C-alpha cells in the first residue's frame, strides 16, 4: 500500500499491509516502510473493506493519538501523505519484515479487543518489540517513528506537562519506591502498564486508582494495626464497566476515558491498588511539575527495593517469603527459590 504519487518514493509515507485471520476475525496489519511501526485493525467486515482507504487513514490517526503525538503533527503527516492508493509489492525484504509484524500481532492476539475496529493498544505493543538481524541494526519501531516525525515536522511532536512522581509501596518495614518522570497526558490505562513495569507485576489481577480530599476530614485505615489516618476518598477510577456497577458510595470513573492531566497536578496525590486479594497499595506523589518539552514515554530516574512476587499472600506472605529465601535451612527455602 502506498500513499499519493508525489510522496510514494519516500518510505515514511509508504506502508505495507497484510490481511489475516485472528480469533476468527479479519485482521489488517499495516507496517510503515521506513521504520516498521505497526498499526492494527481487527474485525473487518465487507462494508469496512469497501472503505478501507478511509479506515487506514483513521487507524493511523487514532494510533498516533494514542501515542500522544500532537494533532498538528498528525494532520501535517496525513496531509502530505495524501489519499491512499493500493499497489502490489515485489519487495521481498519488506514482505519479510511485514511477516514479522504479523507474527508479533499473532503473538498478542489475546489482547485484541473485539468491541473496537482500530487496535491502538496492540499496534503500540507490536511497535515496541525490538526488530533487526545480522545485517540490520537492532531498533524499536516506535522510537524510530517518533524520530522520523520529529525530523519531518521540525518541531516537538509531544505536548503536555511532565511530572516528577515519587511512587512507593505501602509496606511496613520495607523501602520499595521509584522516582519517575511521567507525561501527564497519559491515559490511566497506559499509566497502569507503567506501574506494572516499574514494580515487575505481571498484570494478572484487577487494579484501580483513588483520589482523596486532602483538605477535609480524615478516616482511620481499615487495618487496626495501622495507626495512621488518611484523607477521605473522593474519586475511584476503575478499569471496566463491571467495577462501576459495584458502587462504593464515591464517584467512579472509567480509566480509559481520562488522562492523568484531568486530575493532576490539581491533586498532588493518588493511590494505585493492584490485586484486590494481596491488596498492594502504591502511594503516588507529585514532587514537581517540570517546565520542559514533553516526553515520549516515562523515565525512571531512581528507585530502591524489589517488589513482592505475584500471589505471595499480601504483606504477611511477603515477609514469610523473604524469611524463607534468606534462610537455607528454612523448610520452604528450596520451594520459594524455585518459585521466584
Number of C-alpha atoms within 10 A of each C-alpha: 20 25 24 16 13 10 15 17 12 14 14 20 21 21 25 22 23 15 14 14 13 17 13 9 13 15 26 24 21 26 29 23 20 17 21 26 24 31 31 27 23 25 21 18 12 9 8 13 11 10 10 15 16 13 16 18 15 14 20 20 20 18 21 21 15 16 19 21 20 15 15 10 20 18 12 14 17 17 10 13 21 18 14 19 13 13 8 9 12 7 9 9 9 18 16 11 18 23 16 16 27 24 13 18 25 18 11 15 15 11 13 24 16 12 9 12 19 26 22 24 19 23 29 20 16 26 25 16 14 11 16 11 8 6 6 8 9 11 16 18 23 23 15 16 20 20 13 15 20 15 12 14 14 10 10 16 23 22 17 17 19 22 23 21 21 20 24 23 22 16 16 8 7 14 15 18 22 20 21 21 22 24 28 25 20 22 19 23 19 16 19 21 13 19 17 14 12 19 20 14 18 11 15 11 13 15 20 22 21 18 20 19 15 15 8 9 10 15 12 13 13 9 8 8 7 10 9 11 12 13 16 18 18 14 17 23 22 21 18 15 11 9 18 16 9 9 11 10 10 11 12 19 18 17 22 14 10 16 18 19 19 13 14 18 17 8 16 16 21 21 21 19 19 22 18 13 11 18 14 18 19 22 17 19 19 20 14 14 17 13 10 9 14 22 19 18 13 18 15 14 10 11 16 12 13 13 19 21 17 17 13 16 16 19 16 11 15 19 15 15 20 13 15 19 18 12 12 12 10 13 10 15 18 14 12 18 13 8 9 9
